[in-house]
Amino acid sequence: MYDVYRNGTRDLLVLQLGSPIPAAYSGNRWRKSRRRILKVSDEIKSAVQRRGYYVRSLRSPKDRMIEGE
């Protein structure tokens, strides 16, 4: 099972159940999803096994273009 966290900048953090938030991301304010995820994609599963976590931005490319101007 996996725990899913989100922060105010629409980033997604996936950890194995019960794992602490990595030090590199502990400065951000993460909100834990109320549900536990039973099944994730192979990409996320391999990243969690390799590094202990998976991080991805949920912002759309359109949002990124507006911020870059």
C-alpha positions, 0 to 999 in steps of 0.5 A: 500500500502507498500513502499519497501527499499533496502540497499547495503548489500541486505536487504529488508525493507517493511513499510506501505506507508508514514511511517518513517524508524524505528530508529533501521535501520535509520543508514543504507543507504536505497534506496527506490524502485520506485514502490509501492507494493499493495499486500504482503504475509500474513507473511509480512502483519502481521509483518508490522501490529505488528511491523510497518515494516518487514526486511529480508536479500535477500542474498542466503545461499551460500553467507552467507557461503562464508562470514562465512569462 
